[in-house]
């Protein structure tokens, strides 16, 4: 629904705190993934 897309985009824009490079986003995502996997390993292995 294109009429709803613009207001919803405005809500998300308010949550942006900083502009990151693609590398920074991937690095942060991978760091979070590693932390989750390590936590799972501690609980299930």
mmCIF entry with sequence, helices, sheets and N, C-alpha, C, O atoms, coordinates in Angstrom:
data_MODEL
# 
_entry.id   MODEL 
# 
_entity.id                         1 
_entity.type                       polymer 
_entity.pdbx_number_of_molecules   1 
# 
_entity_poly.entity_id                      1 
_entity_poly.type                           'polypeptide(L)' 
_entity_poly.nstd_linkage                   no 
_entity_poly.nstd_monomer                   no 
_entity_poly.pdbx_seq_one_letter_code       
;(UNK)(UNK)(UNK)(UNK)(UNK)(UNK)(UNK)(UNK)(UNK)(UNK)(UNK)(UNK)(UNK)(UNK)(UNK)(UNK)
(UNK)(UNK)(UNK)(UNK)(UNK)(UNK)(UNK)(UNK)(UNK)(UNK)(UNK)(UNK)(UNK)(UNK)(UNK)(UNK)
(UNK)(UNK)(UNK)(UNK)(UNK)(UNK)(UNK)(UNK)(UNK)(UNK)(UNK)(UNK)(UNK)
;
_entity_poly.pdbx_seq_one_letter_code_can   XXXXXXXXXXXXXXXXXXXXXXXXXXXXXXXXXXXXXXXXXXXXX 
_entity_poly.pdbx_strand_id                 A 
# 
loop_
_entity_poly_seq.entity_id 
_entity_poly_seq.num 
_entity_poly_seq.mon_id 
_entity_poly_seq.hetero 
1 1  UNK n 
1 2  UNK n 
1 3  UNK n 
1 4  UNK n 
1 5  UNK n 
1 6  UNK n 
1 7  UNK n 
1 8  UNK n 
1 9  UNK n 
1 10 UNK n 
1 11 UNK n 
1 12 UNK n 
1 13 UNK n 
1 14 UNK n 
1 15 UNK n 
1 16 UNK n 
1 17 UNK n 
1 18 UNK n 
1 19 UNK n 
1 20 UNK n 
1 21 UNK n 
1 22 UNK n 
1 23 UNK n 
1 24 UNK n 
1 25 UNK n 
1 26 UNK n 
1 27 UNK n 
1 28 UNK n 
1 29 UNK n 
1 30 UNK n 
1 31 UNK n 
1 32 UNK n 
1 33 UNK n 
1 34 UNK n 
1 35 UNK n 
1 36 UNK n 
1 37 UNK n 
1 38 UNK n 
1 39 UNK n 
1 40 UNK n 
1 41 UNK n 
1 42 UNK n 
1 43 UNK n 
1 44 UNK n 
1 45 UNK n 
# 
_struct_asym.id          A 
_struct_asym.entity_id   1 
# 
loop_
_struct_conf.conf_type_id 
_struct_conf.id 
_struct_conf.pdbx_PDB_helix_id 
_struct_conf.beg_label_comp_id 
_struct_conf.beg_label_asym_id 
_struct_conf.beg_label_seq_id 
_struct_conf.pdbx_beg_PDB_ins_code 
_struct_conf.end_label_comp_id 
_struct_conf.end_label_asym_id 
_struct_conf.end_label_seq_id 
_struct_conf.pdbx_end_PDB_ins_code 
_struct_conf.beg_auth_comp_id 
_struct_conf.beg_auth_asym_id 
_struct_conf.beg_auth_seq_id 
_struct_conf.end_auth_comp_id 
_struct_conf.end_auth_asym_id 
_struct_conf.end_auth_seq_id 
_struct_conf.pdbx_PDB_helix_class 
_struct_conf.details 
_struct_conf.pdbx_PDB_helix_length 
HELX_P HELX_P1 AA1 UNK A 2  ? UNK A 13 ? UNK A 2  UNK A 13 1 ? 12 
HELX_P HELX_P2 AA2 UNK A 22 ? UNK A 44 ? UNK A 22 UNK A 44 1 ? 23 
# 
_struct_conf_type.id          HELX_P 
_struct_conf_type.criteria    ? 
_struct_conf_type.reference   ? 
# 
loop_
_atom_site.group_PDB 
_atom_site.id 
_atom_site.type_symbol 
_atom_site.label_atom_id 
_atom_site.label_alt_id 
_atom_site.label_comp_id 
_atom_site.label_asym_id 
_atom_site.label_entity_id 
_atom_site.label_seq_id 
_atom_site.pdbx_PDB_ins_code 
_atom_site.Cartn_x 
_atom_site.Cartn_y 
_atom_site.Cartn_z 
_atom_site.occupancy 
_atom_site.B_iso_or_equiv 
_atom_site.pdbx_formal_charge 
_atom_site.auth_seq_id 
_atom_site.auth_comp_id 
_atom_site.auth_asym_id 
_atom_site.auth_atom_id 
_atom_site.pdbx_PDB_model_num 
ATOM 1   N N  . UNK A 1 1  ? 0.848  -1.177  0.000  1.00 0.00 ? 1  UNK A N  1 
ATOM 2   C CA . UNK A 1 1  ? 0.000  0.000   0.000  1.00 0.00 ? 1  UNK A CA 1 
ATOM 3   C C  . UNK A 1 1  ? 0.894  1.240   0.000  1.00 0.00 ? 1  UNK A C  1 
ATOM 4   O O  . UNK A 1 1  ? 1.487  1.579   1.024  1.00 0.00 ? 1  UNK A O  1 
ATOM 5   N N  . UNK A 1 2  ? 0.987  1.898   -1.116 1.00 0.00 ? 2  UNK A N  1 
ATOM 6   C CA . UNK A 1 2  ? 1.885  3.049   -1.243 1.00 0.00 ? 2  UNK A CA 1 
ATOM 7   C C  . UNK A 1 2  ? 1.435  4.243   -0.399 1.00 0.00 ? 2  UNK A C  1 
ATOM 8   O O  . UNK A 1 2  ? 2.270  5.059   -0.009 1.00 0.00 ? 2  UNK A O  1 
ATOM 9   N N  . UNK A 1 3  ? 0.156  4.362   -0.113 1.00 0.00 ? 3  UNK A N  1 
ATOM 10  C CA . UNK A 1 3  ? -0.308 5.476   0.712  1.00 0.00 ? 3  UNK A CA 1 
ATOM 11  C C  . UNK A 1 3  ? 0.171  5.325   2.149  1.00 0.00 ? 3  UNK A C  1 
ATOM 12  O O  . UNK A 1 3  ? 0.418  6.328   2.818  1.00 0.00 ? 3  UNK A O  1 
ATOM 13  N N  . UNK A 1 4  ? 0.305  4.118   2.629  1.00 0.00 ? 4  UNK A N  1 
ATOM 14  C CA . UNK A 1 4  ? 0.763  3.884   3.996  1.00 0.00 ? 4  UNK A CA 1 
ATOM 15  C C  . UNK A 1 4  ? 2.284  3.872   4.081  1.00 0.00 ? 4  UNK A C  1 
ATOM 16  O O  . UNK A 1 4  ? 2.834  4.027   5.172  1.00 0.00 ? 4  UNK A O  1 
ATOM 17  N N  . UNK A 1 5  ? 2.968  3.693   2.971  1.00 0.00 ? 5  UNK A N  1 
ATOM 18  C CA . UNK A 1 5  ? 4.423  3.551   2.985  1.00 0.00 ? 5  UNK A CA 1 
ATOM 19  C C  . UNK A 1 5  ? 5.124  4.813   3.477  1.00 0.00 ? 5  UNK A C  1 
ATOM 20  O O  . UNK A 1 5  ? 6.091  4.720   4.233  1.00 0.00 ? 5  UNK A O  1 
ATOM 21  N N  . UNK A 1 6  ? 4.665  5.968   3.074  1.00 0.00 ? 6  UNK A N  1 
ATOM 22  C CA . UNK A 1 6  ? 5.336  7.212   3.458  1.00 0.00 ? 6  UNK A CA 1 
ATOM 23  C C  . UNK A 1 6  ? 5.224  7.466   4.963  1.00 0.00 ? 6  UNK A C  1 
ATOM 24  O O  . UNK A 1 6  ? 6.250  7.738   5.587  1.00 0.00 ? 6  UNK A O  1 
ATOM 25  N N  . UNK A 1 7  ? 4.043  7.395   5.582  1.00 0.00 ? 7  UNK A N  1 
ATOM 26  C CA . UNK A 1 7  ? 3.986  7.592   7.037  1.00 0.00 ? 7  UNK A CA 1 
ATOM 27  C C  . UNK A 1 7  ? 4.789  6.552   7.818  1.00 0.00 ? 7  UNK A C  1 
ATOM 28  O O  . UNK A 1 7  ? 5.426  6.882   8.818  1.00 0.00 ? 7  UNK A O  1 
ATOM 29  N N  . UNK A 1 8  ? 4.759  5.303   7.366  1.00 0.00 ? 8  UNK A N  1 
ATOM 30  C CA . UNK A 1 8  ? 5.524  4.275   8.067  1.00 0.00 ? 8  UNK A CA 1 
ATOM 31  C C  . UNK A 1 8  ? 7.016  4.531   7.935  1.00 0.00 ? 8  UNK A C  1 
ATOM 32  O O  . UNK A 1 8  ? 7.767  4.285   8.878  1.00 0.00 ? 8  UNK A O  1 
ATOM 33  N N  . UNK A 1 9  ? 7.454  5.015   6.794  1.00 0.00 ? 9  UNK A N  1 
ATOM 34  C CA . UNK A 1 9  ? 8.864  5.362   6.617  1.00 0.00 ? 9  UNK A CA 1 
ATOM 35  C C  . UNK A 1 9  ? 9.276  6.478   7.564  1.00 0.00 ? 9  UNK A C  1 
ATOM 36  O O  . UNK A 1 9  ? 10.403 6.485   8.059  1.00 0.00 ? 9  UNK A O  1 
ATOM 37  N N  . UNK A 1 10 ? 8.392  7.403   7.817  1.00 0.00 ? 10 UNK A N  1 
ATOM 38  C CA . UNK A 1 10 ? 8.690  8.491   8.744  1.00 0.00 ? 10 UNK A CA 1 
ATOM 39  C C  . UNK A 1 10 ? 8.887  7.991   10.161 1.00 0.00 ? 10 UNK A C  1 
ATOM 40  O O  . UNK A 1 10 ? 9.726  8.521   10.890 1.00 0.00 ? 10 UNK A O  1 
ATOM 41  N N  . UNK A 1 11 ? 8.132  6.984   10.564 1.00 0.00 ? 11 UNK A N  1 
ATOM 42  C CA . UNK A 1 11 ? 8.286  6.427   11.903 1.00 0.00 ? 11 UNK A CA 1 
ATOM 43  C C  . UNK A 1 11 ? 9.655  5.776   12.060 1.00 0.00 ? 11 UNK A C  1 
ATOM 44  O O  . UNK A 1 11 ? 10.295 5.912   13.103 1.00 0.00 ? 11 UNK A O  1 
ATOM 45  N N  . UNK A 1 12 ? 10.096 5.082   11.045 1.00 0.00 ? 12 UNK A N  1 
ATOM 46  C CA . UNK A 1 12 ? 11.393 4.406   11.099 1.00 0.00 ? 12 UNK A CA 1 
ATOM 47  C C  . UNK A 1 12 ? 12.527 5.420   11.069 1.00 0.00 ? 12 UNK A C  1 
ATOM 48  O O  . UNK A 1 12 ? 13.536 5.227   11.747 1.00 0.00 ? 12 UNK A O  1 
ATOM 49  N N  . UNK A 1 13 ? 12.387 6.484   10.308 1.00 0.00 ? 13 UNK A N  1 
ATOM 50  C CA . UNK A 1 13 ? 13.446 7.486   10.190 1.00 0.00 ? 13 UNK A CA 1 
ATOM 51  C C  . UNK A 1 13 ? 13.799 8.086   11.547 1.00 0.00 ? 13 UNK A C  1 
ATOM 52  O O  . UNK A 1 13 ? 14.948 8.465   11.772 1.00 0.00 ? 13 UNK A O  1 
ATOM 53  N N  . UNK A 1 14 ? 12.843 8.175   12.439 1.00 0.00 ? 14 UNK A N  1 
ATOM 54  C CA . UNK A 1 14 ? 13.104 8.721   13.766 1.00 0.00 ? 14 UNK A CA 1 
ATOM 55  C C  . UNK A 1 14 ? 13.983 7.831   14.621 1.00 0.00 ? 14 UNK A C  1 
ATOM 56  O O  . UNK A 1 14 ? 14.512 8.284   15.637 1.00 0.00 ? 14 UNK A O  1 
ATOM 57  N N  . UNK A 1 15 ? 14.150 6.579   14.236 1.00 0.00 ? 15 UNK A N  1 
ATOM 58  C CA . UNK A 1 15 ? 14.975 5.643   15.006 1.00 0.00 ? 15 UNK A CA 1 
ATOM 59  C C  . UNK A 1 15 ? 16.424 5.607   14.540 1.00 0.00 ? 15 UNK A C  1 
ATOM 60  O O  . UNK A 1 15 ? 17.245 4.928   15.157 1.00 0.00 ? 15 UNK A O  1 
ATOM 61  N N  . UNK A 1 16 ? 16.759 6.317   13.476 1.00 0.00 ? 16 UNK A N  1 
ATOM 62  C CA . UNK A 1 16 ? 18.122 6.316   12.949 1.00 0.00 ? 16 UNK A CA 1 
ATOM 63  C C  . UNK A 1 16 ? 18.960 7.273   13.781 1.00 0.00 ? 16 UNK A C  1 
ATOM 64  O O  . UNK A 1 16 ? 18.682 8.471   13.837 1.00 0.00 ? 16 UNK A O  1 
ATOM 65  N N  . UNK A 1 17 ? 20.002 6.728   14.435 1.00 0.00 ? 17 UNK A N  1 
ATOM 66  C CA . UNK A 1 17 ? 20.864 7.537   15.288 1.00 0.00 ? 17 UNK A CA 1 
ATOM 67  C C  . UNK A 1 17 ? 22.158 7.943   14.601 1.00 0.00 ? 17 UNK A C  1 
ATOM 68  O O  . UNK A 1 17 ? 22.739 8.976   14.934 1.00 0.00 ? 17 UNK A O  1 
ATOM 69  N N  . UNK A 1 18 ? 22.614 7.140   13.645 1.00 0.00 ? 18 UNK A N  1 
ATOM 70  C CA . UNK A 1 18 ? 23.877 7.424   12.975 1.00 0.00 ? 18 UNK A CA 1 
ATOM 71  C C  . UNK A 1 18 ? 23.880 6.794   11.593 1.00 0.00 ? 18 UNK A C  1 
ATOM 72  O O  . UNK A 1 18 ? 23.111 5.875   11.311 1.00 0.00 ? 18 UNK A O  1 
ATOM 73  N N  . UNK A 1 19 ? 24.750 7.300   10.745 1.00 0.00 ? 19 UNK A N  1 
ATOM 74  C CA . UNK A 1 19 ? 24.912 6.757   9.402  1.00 0.00 ? 19 UNK A CA 1 
ATOM 75  C C  . UNK A 1 19 ? 26.125 5.838   9.423  1.00 0.00 ? 19 UNK A C  1 
ATOM 76  O O  . UNK A 1 19 ? 27.227 6.271   9.757  1.00 0.00 ? 19 UNK A O  1 
ATOM 77  N N  . UNK A 1 20 ? 25.928 4.579   9.069  1.00 0.00 ? 20 UNK A N  1 
ATOM 78  C CA . UNK A 1 20 ? 27.004 3.594   9.087  1.00 0.00 ? 20 UNK A CA 1 
ATOM 79  C C  . UNK A 1 20 ? 27.323 3.141   7.671  1.00 0.00 ? 20 UNK A C  1 
ATOM 80  O O  . UNK A 1 20 ? 26.468 3.165   6.786  1.00 0.00 ? 20 UNK A O  1 
ATOM 81  N N  . UNK A 1 21 ? 28.567 2.729   7.475  1.00 0.00 ? 21 UNK A N  1 
ATOM 82  C CA . UNK A 1 21 ? 28.934 2.130   6.198  1.00 0.00 ? 21 UNK A CA 1 
ATOM 83  C C  . UNK A 1 21 ? 28.397 0.703   6.161  1.00 0.00 ? 21 UNK A C  1 
ATOM 84  O O  . UNK A 1 21 ? 28.041 0.133   7.193  1.00 0.00 ? 21 UNK A O  1 
ATOM 85  N N  . UNK A 1 22 ? 28.345 0.138   4.962  1.00 0.00 ? 22 UNK A N  1 
ATOM 86  C CA . UNK A 1 22 ? 27.901 -1.251  4.830  1.00 0.00 ? 22 UNK A CA 1 
ATOM 87  C C  . UNK A 1 22 ? 28.814 -2.172  5.624  1.00 0.00 ? 22 UNK A C  1 
ATOM 88  O O  . UNK A 1 22 ? 28.341 -3.125  6.242  1.00 0.00 ? 22 UNK A O  1 
ATOM 89  N N  . UNK A 1 23 ? 30.114 -1.903  5.616  1.00 0.00 ? 23 UNK A N  1 
ATOM 90  C CA . UNK A 1 23 ? 31.075 -2.722  6.367  1.00 0.00 ? 23 UNK A CA 1 
ATOM 91  C C  . UNK A 1 23 ? 30.775 -2.671  7.860  1.00 0.00 ? 23 UNK A C  1 
ATOM 92  O O  . UNK A 1 23 ? 30.813 -3.702  8.531  1.00 0.00 ? 23 UNK A O  1 
ATOM 93  N N  . UNK A 1 24 ? 30.481 -1.497  8.384  1.00 0.00 ? 24 UNK A N  1 
ATOM 94  C CA . UNK A 1 24 ? 30.170 -1.373  9.806  1.00 0.00 ? 24 UNK A CA 1 
ATOM 95  C C  . UNK A 1 24 ? 28.905 -2.161  10.157 1.00 0.00 ? 24 UNK A C  1 
ATOM 96  O O  . UNK A 1 24 ? 28.843 -2.803  11.206 1.00 0.00 ? 24 UNK A O  1 
ATOM 97  N N  . UNK A 1 25 ? 27.914 -2.111  9.294  1.00 0.00 ? 25 UNK A N  1 
ATOM 98  C CA . UNK A 1 25 ? 26.670 -2.843  9.542  1.00 0.00 ? 25 UNK A CA 1 
ATOM 99  C C  . UNK A 1 25 ? 26.931 -4.343  9.549  1.00 0.00 ? 25 UNK A C  1 
ATOM 100 O O  . UNK A 1 25 ? 26.449 -5.057  10.428 1.00 0.00 ? 25 UNK A O  1 
ATOM 101 N N  . UNK A 1 26 ? 27.696 -4.822  8.565  1.00 0.00 ? 26 UNK A N  1 
ATOM 102 C CA . UNK A 1 26 ? 28.010 -6.252  8.502  1.00 0.00 ? 26 UNK A CA 1 
ATOM 103 C C  . UNK A 1 26 ? 28.841 -6.662  9.708  1.00 0.00 ? 26 UNK A C  1 
ATOM 104 O O  . UNK A 1 26 ? 28.583 -7.707  10.304 1.00 0.00 ? 26 UNK A O  1 
ATOM 105 N N  . UNK A 1 27 ? 29.840 -5.855  10.079 1.00 0.00 ? 27 UNK A N  1 
ATOM 106 C CA . UNK A 1 27 ? 30.680 -6.177  11.241 1.00 0.00 ? 27 UNK A CA 1 
ATOM 107 C C  . UNK A 1 27 ? 29.852 -6.252  12.521 1.00 0.00 ? 27 UNK A C  1 
ATOM 108 O O  . UNK A 1 27 ? 30.040 -7.165  13.326 1.00 0.00 ? 27 UNK A O  1 
ATOM 109 N N  . UNK A 1 28 ? 28.943 -5.307  12.714 1.00 0.00 ? 28 UNK A N  1 
ATOM 110 C CA . UNK A 1 28 ? 28.092 -5.321  13.910 1.00 0.00 ? 28 UNK A CA 1 
ATOM 111 C C  . UNK A 1 28 ? 27.155 -6.526  13.905 1.00 0.00 ? 28 UNK A C  1 
ATOM 112 O O  . UNK A 1 28 ? 26.928 -7.149  14.942 1.00 0.00 ? 28 UNK A O  1 
ATOM 113 N N  . UNK A 1 29 ? 26.619 -6.847  12.742 1.00 0.00 ? 29 UNK A N  1 
ATOM 114 C CA . UNK A 1 29 ? 25.731 -8.002  12.627 1.00 0.00 ? 29 UNK A CA 1 
ATOM 115 C C  . UNK A 1 29 ? 26.478 -9.285  12.949 1.00 0.00 ? 29 UNK A C  1 
ATOM 116 O O  . UNK A 1 29 ? 25.967 -10.139 13.674 1.00 0.00 ? 29 UNK A O  1 
ATOM 117 N N  . UNK A 1 30 ? 27.690 -9.425  12.412 1.00 0.00 ? 30 UNK A N  1 
ATOM 118 C CA . UNK A 1 30 ? 28.485 -10.627 12.662 1.00 0.00 ? 30 UNK A CA 1 
ATOM 119 C C  . UNK A 1 30 ? 28.907 -10.721 14.130 1.00 0.00 ? 30 UNK A C  1 
ATOM 120 O O  . UNK A 1 30 ? 28.945 -11.816 14.691 1.00 0.00 ? 30 UNK A O  1 
ATOM 121 N N  . UNK A 1 31 ? 29.221 -9.593  14.750 1.00 0.00 ? 31 UNK A N  1 
ATOM 122 C CA . UNK A 1 31 ? 29.583 -9.603  16.169 1.00 0.00 ? 31 UNK A CA 1 
ATOM 123 C C  . UNK A 1 31 ? 28.392 -10.059 17.013 1.00 0.00 ? 31 UNK A C  1 
ATOM 124 O O  . UNK A 1 31 ? 28.557 -10.834 17.955 1.00 0.00 ? 31 UNK A O  1 
ATOM 125 N N  . UNK A 1 32 ? 27.206 -9.585  16.678 1.00 0.00 ? 32 UNK A N  1 
ATOM 126 C CA . UNK A 1 32 ? 26.007 -10.023 17.386 1.00 0.00 ? 32 UNK A CA 1 
ATOM 127 C C  . UNK A 1 32 ? 25.737 -11.498 17.173 1.00 0.00 ? 32 UNK A C  1 
ATOM 128 O O  . UNK A 1 32 ? 25.351 -12.204 18.105 1.00 0.00 ? 32 UNK A O  1 
ATOM 129 N N  . UNK A 1 33 ? 25.936 -11.969 15.950 1.00 0.00 ? 33 UNK A N  1 
ATOM 130 C CA . UNK A 1 33 ? 25.762 -13.387 15.633 1.00 0.00 ? 33 UNK A CA 1 
ATOM 131 C C  . UNK A 1 33 ? 26.732 -14.234 16.450 1.00 0.00 ? 33 UNK A C  1 
ATOM 132 O O  . UNK A 1 33 ? 26.343 -15.244 17.036 1.00 0.00 ? 33 UNK A O  1 
ATOM 133 N N  . UNK A 1 34 ? 28.005 -13.815 16.486 1.00 0.00 ? 34 UNK A N  1 
ATOM 134 C CA . UNK A 1 34 ? 29.009 -14.559 17.256 1.00 0.00 ? 34 UNK A CA 1 
ATOM 135 C C  . UNK A 1 34 ? 28.634 -14.631 18.733 1.00 0.00 ? 34 UNK A C  1 
ATOM 136 O O  . UNK A 1 34 ? 28.807 -15.670 19.369 1.00 0.00 ? 34 UNK A O  1 
ATOM 137 N N  . UNK A 1 35 ? 28.122 -13.532 19.278 1.00 0.00 ? 35 UNK A N  1 
ATOM 138 C CA . UNK A 1 35 ? 27.729 -13.509 20.688 1.00 0.00 ? 35 UNK A CA 1 
ATOM 139 C C  . UNK A 1 35 ? 26.564 -14.467 20.947 1.00 0.00 ? 35 UNK A C  1 
ATOM 140 O O  . UNK A 1 35 ? 26.554 -15.176 21.954 1.00 0.00 ? 35 UNK A O  1 
ATOM 141 N N  . UNK A 1 36 ? 25.595 -14.489 20.050 1.00 0.00 ? 36 UNK A N  1 
ATOM 142 C CA . UNK A 1 36 ? 24.444 -15.386 20.211 1.00 0.00 ? 36 UNK A CA 1 
ATOM 143 C C  . UNK A 1 36 ? 24.887 -16.837 20.122 1.00 0.00 ? 36 UNK A C  1 
ATOM 144 O O  . UNK A 1 36 ? 24.465 -17.664 20.931 1.00 0.00 ? 36 UNK A O  1 
ATOM 145 N N  . UNK A 1 37 ? 25.730 -17.156 19.152 1.00 0.00 ? 37 UNK A N  1 
ATOM 146 C CA . UNK A 1 37 ? 26.209 -18.532 18.989 1.00 0.00 ? 37 UNK A CA 1 
ATOM 147 C C  . UNK A 1 37 ? 27.019 -18.965 20.213 1.00 0.00 ? 37 UNK A C  1 
ATOM 148 O O  . UNK A 1 37 ? 26.864 -20.091 20.685 1.00 0.00 ? 37 UNK A O  1 
ATOM 149 N N  . UNK A 1 38 ? 27.872 -18.094 20.727 1.00 0.00 ? 38 UNK A N  1 
ATOM 150 C CA . UNK A 1 38 ? 28.657 -18.426 21.919 1.00 0.00 ? 38 UNK A CA 1 
ATOM 151 C C  . UNK A 1 38 ? 27.737 -18.681 23.110 1.00 0.00 ? 38 UNK A C  1 
ATOM 152 O O  . UNK A 1 38 ? 27.972 -19.603 23.891 1.00 0.00 ? 38 UNK A O  1 
ATOM 153 N N  . UNK A 1 39 ? 26.702 -17.876 23.249 1.00 0.00 ? 39 UNK A N  1 
ATOM 154 C CA . UNK A 1 39 ? 25.751 -18.050 24.341 1.00 0.00 ? 39 UNK A CA 1 
ATOM 155 C C  . UNK A 1 39 ? 24.998 -19.373 24.200 1.00 0.00 ? 39 UNK A C  1 
ATOM 156 O O  . UNK A 1 39 ? 24.790 -20.081 25.185 1.00 0.00 ? 39 UNK A O  1 
ATOM 157 N N  . UNK A 1 40 ? 24.594 -19.700 22.981 1.00 0.00 ? 40 UNK A N  1 
ATOM 158 C CA . UNK A 1 40 ? 23.912 -20.978 22.756 1.00 0.00 ? 40 UNK A CA 1 
ATOM 159 C C  . UNK A 1 40 ? 24.830 -22.148 23.073 1.00 0.00 ? 40 UNK A C  1 
ATOM 160 O O  . UNK A 1 40 ? 24.402 -23.140 23.663 1.00 0.00 ? 40 UNK A O  1 
ATOM 161 N N  . UNK A 1 41 ? 26.089 -22.031 22.680 1.00 0.00 ? 41 UNK A N  1 
ATOM 162 C CA . UNK A 1 41 ? 27.049 -23.105 22.942 1.00 0.00 ? 41 UNK A CA 1 
ATOM 163 C C  . UNK A 1 41 ? 27.209 -23.334 24.442 1.00 0.00 ? 41 UNK A C  1 
ATOM 164 O O  . UNK A 1 41 ? 27.351 -24.474 24.884 1.00 0.00 ? 41 UNK A O  1 
ATOM 165 N N  . UNK A 1 42 ? 27.187 -22.268 25.221 1.00 0.00 ? 42 UNK A N  1 
ATOM 166 C CA . UNK A 1 42 ? 27.318 -22.398 26.675 1.00 0.00 ? 42 UNK A CA 1 
ATOM 167 C C  . UNK A 1 42 ? 26.106 -23.090 27.296 1.00 0.00 ? 42 UNK A C  1 
ATOM 168 O O  . UNK A 1 42 ? 26.225 -23.746 28.331 1.00 0.00 ? 42 UNK A O  1 
ATOM 169 N N  . UNK A 1 43 ? 24.961 -22.945 26.676 1.00 0.00 ? 43 UNK A N  1 
ATOM 170 C CA . UNK A 1 43 ? 23.743 -23.522 27.234 1.00 0.00 ? 43 UNK A CA 1 
ATOM 171 C C  . UNK A 1 43 ? 23.443 -24.939 26.758 1.00 0.00 ? 43 UNK A C  1 
ATOM 172 O O  . UNK A 1 43 ? 22.809 -25.710 27.478 1.00 0.00 ? 43 UNK A O  1 
ATOM 173 N N  . UNK A 1 44 ? 23.888 -25.289 25.564 1.00 0.00 ? 44 UNK A N  1 
ATOM 174 C CA . UNK A 1 44 ? 23.448 -26.549 24.971 1.00 0.00 ? 44 UNK A CA 1 
ATOM 175 C C  . UNK A 1 44 ? 24.562 -27.537 24.666 1.00 0.00 ? 44 UNK A C  1 
ATOM 176 O O  . UNK A 1 44 ? 24.284 -28.644 24.204 1.00 0.00 ? 44 UNK A O  1 
ATOM 177 N N  . UNK A 1 45 ? 25.797 -27.176 24.907 1.00 0.00 ? 45 UNK A N  1 
ATOM 178 C CA . UNK A 1 45 ? 26.887 -28.123 24.626 1.00 0.00 ? 45 UNK A CA 1 
ATOM 179 C C  . UNK A 1 45 ? 27.586 -28.490 25.918 1.00 0.00 ? 45 UNK A C  1 
ATOM 180 O O  . UNK A 1 45 ? 28.534 -29.276 25.905 1.00 0.00 ? 45 UNK A O  1 
# 
